[in-house]
Amino acid sequence: MHQGLGAIVVAAILFTACGTTPQTERQRLKELNQEISLGRGIAASLLGKFKLDAAQPAQTQYIATVGTYLSQQFGRPELEYKFAIVKEGPVNAYACPGGFIFLSRSLVDKLRSEDELITVLGHEIAHINFNHVYQKIKKPKDVSFGATLSRMMSQGGGDLSFALGEAVKAGMKLLTEEGLGTAFENEADEAALTYAQSIGVDGGALYRFLARTADSQAGLPKSHPPLQARLALLQTWLMTNTGTAPAVSKEPKARQERFKKR
């Protein structure tokens, strides 16, 4: 067989075996670039609204170190995850498409352990892993808007700039007003517990954090799951998968000390 023809045949076999074609790979990269661009836009808007908190760089670095470790273990390899604290906003965290994660100062101040931090960050990393915000924006209730947005984002020039601006507005509304919905929040909770269990972290920390900060949950978007229903699902998962109730912390002393020094 001619050497050039042989190379073409081998390439075709490889593409068929992997289920990948140049066209699907281009589509994947285009979607990824759109996701990252959207995330940067939403991140910039969040910082404009809530302001970056740079008053305690050691604490920010600690959170980023924990978050980076978790993203390396469980995150999407094509993304670079970034972590920061914002000064304002309710007791909440914000996961932007593309890997940008923000914790509000009010949330950080209520954390009592590294295990709580790990499960909160795991929940936000899961939102990005499942592409929840991007899914919501690409498939809104207004189907005509979703179709128009997808078409415009696939084009260039002014259409792309306009579409990106509209998508950023939609993303901000989701994260700060509407929320991602009960199904996506429950999915992220379950993933956070799975991540925690796989690295020997007490997943009950998420339950304890949410239960302890119940009075602060009023500031969250209305489409977050009702707190008691959310706690019940967390407790059921923990009892089924670990055999223990979430009431008592099992955090090792080393993690306790590291958290105190943050």
Secondary structure as UniProt FT lines:
FT   HELIX           3..18
FT   HELIX           22..50
FT   HELIX           57..74
FT   TURN            77..78
FT   STRAND          82..86
FT   STRAND          93..96
FT   TURN            97..99
FT   STRAND          100..104
FT   HELIX           105..110
FT   HELIX           114..129
FT   TURN            130..131
FT   HELIX           132..138
FT   HELIX           143..153
FT   HELIX           157..173
FT   HELIX           174..178
FT   HELIX           182..198
FT   TURN            199..200
FT   HELIX           204..212
FT   HELIX           214..219
FT   TURN            222..223
FT   HELIX           227..242
FT   HELIX           253..260
//
